[in-house]
């Protein structure tokens, strides 16, 4: 043969496009392709969902909580000076004062625990996107020392309270005899916010002045928190800022508060990816059984081609091309199906929740209350390439067996 690969390509495509095969061969071929399509689509979908969780952690949750917080041993009198010192670091985007305290919210006999976060609204909006999730004008009510709080929609629902109503804030305090007694403050609910994340389960927002007064240190701040340019450089930047400020200051970064969640998401992504890659591998190697049956079905054709002068390499190439074509169709169809599912899965799950009246994801258990998805075409290309490579490897042995077939032995039994 002068052009063995052109001959192999023509015959391989002709065999792949014809339906004149036994029913069993055709059925197994369809099952192999369907298994490959399903495996690739599921792998693309799951990788997109896990990437979506990682994106939400990075862009939503970690945009609401501080990347780094710094606080002195004593209440901070000059928080503006500390903000300026922290922002002098070239990798710090912005800083804001804060004062946090644990408390209980009480309304008409209902009590819920909350982390009360005192803030300066103008400074807070430089480092947090909480204003995007609050009702219009709600954050502005926290300017000054007015006894106003903002609650998440979930906390307000638990208390059965609405904006404009008064509730009681109880903060534990040690008296002179070392006993824990509650400090009480009547506050007004100024508005609601809803981030759709675990932040909704614990945070109540109030003014910096009110929080400092409830901590027993009016006119001060607990510390300063800030955002950095590179999220994963936060531990290093924290250490550098601490060293620049001196031993009186200690810090904490997001890896202490949400690092376990980030690692859990990454580990789950890797483990699920490996398991689904094994499913793709099983589906790809089903091509072996398909090709063995096709070789058995085409023994007569193989013998005739060998008699006409086809080389063993050409015969092998015919079946490599045919098997690879099955893998190519399965990989491309699966990649397209997985990409399409990844684009609609968030809305589809949300619609199912509304129709069925149930929640598949609860922010009390999961980091977000909806199913996120972040389609990466590099993931689609990787999965399709791996599936196609596995399919190609699966064709080698049955194709080699077909090339070793002796024409005389086959034709003698025809």
C-alpha positions in Angstrom: 0.0 0.0 0.0 1.4 3.4 -1.0 -0.6 5.4 1.5 -1.3 3.1 4.4 -2.7 5.8 6.7 -5.0 7.2 4.0 -6.2 3.7 3.4 -6.7 3.0 7.1 -8.5 6.2 7.6 -10.9 5.6 4.7 -11.7 2.0 5.8 -11.9 3.0 9.6 -14.4 5.8 8.9 -16.4 3.5 6.6 -16.6 0.8 9.3 -17.5 3.4 11.9 -20.3 4.9 9.8 -21.9 1.7 8.7 -24.7 -0.1 10.7 -24.3 -3.5 9.1 -23.2 -5.1 12.3 -24.7 -7.7 14.5 -27.3 -6.5 17.0 -25.0 -7.4 19.9 -22.0 -5.5 18.5 -24.2 -2.4 17.8 -25.7 -2.5 21.3 -22.3 -2.8 23.0 -20.9 0.0 20.9 -23.8 2.3 21.8 -23.5 1.4 25.5 -19.7 2.2 25.4 -20.3 5.6 23.8 -23.2 6.4 26.2 -21.1 5.4 29.2 -18.3 7.7 28.0 -20.7 10.6 27.4 -22.2 10.2 30.8 -18.8 9.9 32.6 -17.3 12.9 30.9 -20.5 15.0 31.4 -20.6 14.1 35.1 -17.0 14.9 35.6 -17.3 18.3 33.9 -20.4 19.1 36.0 -18.9 18.1 39.3 -15.7 20.0 38.7 -17.7 23.1 37.8 -19.7 22.8 41.0 -16.6 22.4 43.1 -15.0 25.3 41.4 -18.2 27.3 42.1 -17.9 26.6 45.8 -14.3 27.7 45.7 -15.2 30.9 43.8 -18.0 31.7 46.3 -15.6 31.2 49.2 -13.1 33.5 47.6 -15.3 36.2 46.2 -18.4 36.2 48.5 -17.6 34.8 51.9 -14.0 36.2 52.1 -15.2 39.6 50.8 -17.5 39.8 53.8 -15.1 38.6 56.5 -11.6 40.2 57.0 -8.6 38.8 55.3 -6.5 39.9 58.3 -7.4 41.5 61.7 -5.0 43.2 64.0 -5.7 44.2 67.6 -3.6 45.6 70.5 -3.5 44.3 74.0 -5.5 47.2 75.2 -8.6 49.0 73.7 -7.5 51.1 70.8 -7.8 54.8 71.3 -6.4 56.1 68.0 -7.8 53.7 65.5 -7.3 56.2 62.6 -3.5 56.2 63.3 -3.5 52.4 63.2 -5.5 52.3 60.0 -3.0 54.7 58.4 0.0 52.5 59.6 -1.6 49.3 58.2 -2.5 50.9 54.9 1.1 52.0 54.5 1.9 48.3 53.6 2.1 48.1 49.8 0.0 44.9 49.6 -2.9 46.2 51.8 -5.9 47.5 49.9 -7.8 49.1 52.8 -8.4 48.9 56.5 -11.3 49.7 58.9 -11.8 49.7 62.7 -14.0 47.1 64.4 -15.3 46.0 67.8 -16.9 42.6 68.1 -18.8 41.0 71.0 -20.8 37.9 71.6 -24.4 38.5 72.6 -27.9 37.3 72.7 -30.8 38.9 70.8 -34.2 38.7 72.5 -37.6 39.6 71.1 -41.0 38.6 72.6 -39.6 35.5 74.4 -37.4 34.3 71.5 -33.7 34.3 72.0 -30.9 33.7 69.4 -27.1 34.0 69.8 -25.2 36.4 67.6 -21.8 37.8 66.9 -22.4 41.6 67.1 -20.0 43.4 64.8 -19.5 47.1 65.5 -18.2 49.1 62.5 -17.8 52.5 61.0 -20.0 52.4 57.9 -17.8 54.7 55.7 -14.6 52.6 56.5 -16.4 49.2 56.4 -17.6 49.7 52.8 -13.9 50.1 51.7 -13.1 46.5 52.8 -16.4 44.7 52.7 -19.3 44.2 50.2 -21.9 43.9 52.9 -23.5 47.0 51.6 -24.4 45.2 48.4 -26.6 42.7 50.4 -28.2 45.2 52.8 -31.4 47.1 52.2 -30.9 50.6 50.7 -29.9 53.1 53.3 -29.5 50.5 56.1 -25.8 50.9 56.6 -26.1 54.7 56.9 -28.2 54.2 60.1 -25.1 52.9 61.9 -23.2 56.2 61.7 -22.8 57.7 65.1 -23.7 55.9 68.3 -27.5 55.3 67.7 -28.8 52.1 69.2 -29.6 50.5 65.9 -28.7 47.0 64.6 -29.0 45.3 61.3 -29.9 41.6 61.2 -29.7 39.0 58.5 -33.0 37.8 57.1 -32.6 34.4 58.7 -32.0 35.8 62.2 -34.9 38.2 61.8 -37.1 35.2 60.8 -35.9 33.2 63.8 -36.9 36.1 66.1 -40.1 36.9 64.0 -39.2 40.6 64.0 -39.4 43.2 61.3 -37.6 46.5 60.6 -38.5 49.4 62.9 -39.3 47.1 65.9 -37.3 47.2 69.2 -35.4 44.2 70.6 -33.2 43.5 73.5 -29.4 42.9 73.2 -27.8 41.1 76.1 -24.0 41.1 76.4 -22.2 39.1 79.2 -20.1 41.1 81.6 -18.0 40.3 84.7 -18.9 42.3 87.8 -16.5 43.2 90.6 -17.0 39.7 92.3 -16.1 37.9 89.1 -19.7 36.9 88.4 -21.1 36.9 84.9 -24.0 39.3 84.6 -25.8 40.5 81.4 -25.4 44.1 80.2 -28.7 44.9 78.4 -29.3 47.4 75.7 -32.6 48.1 73.9 -31.9 48.6 70.2 -34.0 49.2 67.1 -33.9 46.9 64.0 -32.9 49.3 61.3 -32.9 46.9 58.3 -32.0 43.5 57.0 -29.3 42.0 54.9 -29.0 38.6 53.1 -25.7 37.3 51.7 -26.8 33.7 51.1 -23.8 32.5 53.0 -22.9 31.2 56.5 -22.4 34.8 57.6 -26.2 35.1 57.8 -26.4 32.6 60.6 -24.4 34.5 63.2 -23.8 38.2 62.3 -25.6 41.3 63.7 -24.2 44.7 62.6 -24.2 47.8 64.8 -22.2 51.0 65.1 -18.7 51.1 66.3 -19.6 53.5 69.1 -22.4 51.3 70.5 -20.3 48.1 70.3 -17.4 49.9 72.1 -19.7 51.2 74.8 -21.2 47.7 75.4 -17.6 46.3 75.6 -17.0 48.8 78.5 -14.6 51.0 76.5 -16.5 53.9 74.9 -14.7 55.9 72.2 -12.3 53.0 71.3 -12.0 50.2 68.8 -11.1 46.6 69.4 -8.7 46.6 66.5 -8.4 47.1 62.7 -9.1 44.6 60.0 -8.0 44.9 56.4 -8.1 43.3 52.9 -5.0 42.4 50.9 -4.3 42.2 47.2 -3.4 38.5 47.1 -5.7 36.4 49.3 -3.1 33.6 49.7 -0.4 36.0 50.8 -2.5 37.0 53.9 -0.4 35.0 56.4 2.8 36.5 55.2 1.3 40.1 55.2 -0.1 39.6 58.7 3.4 38.7 60.0 5.0 41.7 58.3 2.3 44.1 59.7 2.7 42.6 63.2 6.5 43.1 63.0 6.1 46.6 61.8 3.7 47.6 64.6 5.5 45.9 67.5 4.9 43.3 70.2 1.7 45.0 71.5 -0.2 43.9 68.5 -1.4 40.4 67.5 -3.2 39.3 64.3 -5.3 36.7 62.8 -5.9 35.9 59.1 -8.6 34.1 57.1 -6.7 30.8 57.2 -7.4 30.6 60.9 -11.2 31.2 60.5 -12.0 29.7 57.0 -8.8 27.9 56.1 -10.3 24.5 56.9 -13.3 25.2 54.7 -11.0 26.1 51.8 -8.9 23.0 52.2 -12.1 20.8 52.6 -13.4 22.2 49.3 -10.1 21.6 47.5 -9.7 18.1 48.9 -13.3 17.2 48.0 -12.7 18.5 44.5 -9.6 16.4 44.1 -11.1 13.2 45.6 -14.4 13.5 43.6 -12.3 14.3 40.5 -10.2 11.2 40.9 -13.3 9.0 41.4 -15.0 10.3 38.4 -11.8 10.0 36.3 -11.9 6.3 37.2 -15.5 6.2 35.9 -14.4 7.8 32.7 -11.5 5.2 32.5 -14.0 2.3 32.9 -16.2 3.8 30.2 -13.2 4.4 27.9 -11.9 0.9 28.3 -15.3 -0.5 27.4 -14.0 0.3 23.9 -11.9 -2.8 24.3 -14.8 -5.2 24.4 -16.5 -3.3 21.6 -13.5 -3.6 19.4 -13.0 -7.2 20.1 -16.6 -7.9 19.0 -16.1 -5.7 15.9 -12.9 -7.6 15.1 -14.7 -10.9 15.4 -17.5 -9.6 13.3 -15.1 -8.4 10.6 -12.7 -11.4 10.4 -13.7 -12.1 6.8 -13.1 -8.5 5.8 -9.7 -8.5 7.5 -8.7 -11.7 5.8 -9.7 -10.3 2.4 -7.8 -7.0 3.0 -4.7 -8.9 4.0 -5.0 -11.1 0.9 -5.2 -7.9 -1.3 -2.0 -6.6 0.2 -2.9 -4.6 3.3 -0.1 -4.7 5.9 -0.6 -5.6 9.6 0.1 -2.0 10.4 -2.7 -0.8 8.2 -5.2 -3.3 9.7 -4.2 -2.2 13.2 -4.6 1.5 12.1 -8.1 0.7 10.8 -9.3 -0.4 14.2 -7.3 2.2 16.1 -9.1 4.9 14.1 -12.5 3.2 14.6 -12.1 2.9 18.4 -10.7 6.4 18.6 -13.7 7.7 16.7 -16.0 6.2 19.3 -13.9 7.9 22.0 -13.9 11.2 20.2 -17.7 11.2 19.8 -18.2 10.3 23.4 -15.7 12.8 24.7 -17.0 15.7 22.6 -20.7 14.9 23.3 -20.0 14.4 27.0 -18.0 17.7 27.2 -20.8 19.6 25.5 -23.4 18.0 27.7 -21.4 18.7 30.9 -20.8 22.3 29.9 -24.5 22.8 29.2 -25.5 21.2 32.5 -22.9 23.4 34.3 -24.5 26.6 32.9 -28.0 25.7 34.0 -27.5 23.7 37.2 -27.8 26.6 39.6 -31.1 27.8 38.1 -32.4 24.2 37.8 -31.7 23.4 41.4 -33.2 26.7 42.5 -36.3 25.9 40.5 -36.6 22.4 42.0 -36.3 23.9 45.5 -39.2 26.3 44.7 -41.4 23.7 43.1 -40.8 21.0 45.8 -40.7 23.4 48.7 -37.4 22.1 50.1 -33.9 23.3 50.4 -31.1 21.1 49.2 -28.4 23.4 50.7 -28.8 25.2 54.0 -26.4 27.9 55.0 -26.5 26.5 58.5 -24.7 23.4 57.2 -23.0 24.5 53.9 -21.0 27.6 53.2 -23.7 28.9 50.8 -27.4 28.4 50.5 -27.5 27.6 46.8 -25.6 25.4 44.4 -22.9 27.4 42.7 -21.3 26.6 39.4 -18.2 28.0 37.7 -17.6 26.5 34.2 -14.0 26.4 33.2 -13.3 25.6 29.6 -9.8 24.5 30.5 -11.5 21.8 32.7 -13.7 20.7 29.8 -10.7 20.5 27.5 -8.7 18.5 30.1 -11.5 16.0 30.7 -12.2 15.5 27.0 -8.4 15.1 26.3 -8.0 12.5 29.0 -11.1 10.6 27.9 -9.9 10.6 24.3 -6.4 9.5 25.4 -7.9 6.6 27.4 -10.0 5.6 24.4 -6.9 5.6 22.2 -5.0 3.4 24.6 -7.9 1.0 24.9 -7.9 0.5 21.1 -4.2 -0.7 21.0 -4.6 -4.3 22.2 -7.7 -5.4 20.2 -6.2 -3.6 17.1 -2.9 -5.5 17.6 -4.8 -8.8 17.8 -6.6 -7.9 14.6 -3.3 -7.2 12.8 -1.9 -10.6 13.9 -4.9 -12.5 12.3 -3.8 -15.0 9.7 -5.9 -14.8 6.5 -5.6 -18.5 5.7 -6.9 -19.6 9.0 -9.9 -17.2 8.8 -10.8 -18.0 5.1 -10.6 -21.7 5.8 -13.5 -21.5 8.1 -15.6 -19.1 6.0 
